Amino acid sequence: MLDFEKPLFEIKNKIESLKESQEKNDVDLQEEIEML
């Protein structure tokens, strides 16, 4: 993984984590996801 790819990878993981939390907890986190 190249240096410039690391932040993108972290953001992608954060988005996936937020989506999972949203589904599990029936919470709307779309605004946070869109900000990323």
C-alpha positions in Angstrom: 0.0 0.0 0.0 1.4 3.4 -1.0 1.5 6.3 1.5 -1.3 8.2 -0.3 -3.6 5.1 -0.2 -3.5 4.8 3.6 -5.9 7.7 4.4 -8.3 6.6 1.6 -8.3 3.1 3.0 -9.0 4.4 6.5 -11.9 6.5 5.3 -13.3 3.6 3.4 -13.1 1.5 6.6 -14.8 4.2 8.6 -17.6 4.5 6.1 -18.1 0.7 6.2 -18.1 0.7 10.0 -20.7 3.6 10.1 -22.9 1.7 7.6 -22.7 -1.5 9.8 -23.5 0.5 12.9 -26.4 2.2 11.2 -27.9 -1.2 10.2 -27.3 -2.9 13.6 -28.6 0.0 15.7 -31.3 1.3 13.3 -29.7 4.8 13.5 -29.4 7.3 10.6 -25.8 8.1 10.2 -26.1 9.1 6.5 -25.0 12.7 7.2 -21.7 11.5 8.8 -21.2 9.0 6.0 -21.7 11.7 3.4 -19.2 14.1 5.2 -16.5 11.4 4.7 
